[in-house]
């Protein structure tokens, strides 16, 4: 349940999703997550790092760890279901 608590926090899943294909700097993440304050972004990044889901590589920015990549793979079926569901909802 600790993971669901973390991922249920505002912006946590969005930040993780934005890192699915490539690393991003703090500023890039803030731009991709329009409306996200620097304070909240900093807090979520710290929480995701503490959980071992993302890491900071000074040369490229924030990126997923092997645990984070595994989590994203586990979420892909949910993404497929949500995409299908969204097509059917009026």
NORNOR-V478397 format. One record per helix or strand. SS is the DSSP state (@ for helix, = for strand). FROM is the first residue (numbers start at 1). TO is the last residue. Records with the same first field share a line. If there is no record, write none. Layout:
SS = FROM-TO / FROM-TO
//
This chain:
@ = 2-7 / 12-18 / 26-32 / 38-50 / 66-88
= = 24-24 / 54-57 / 61-64
//
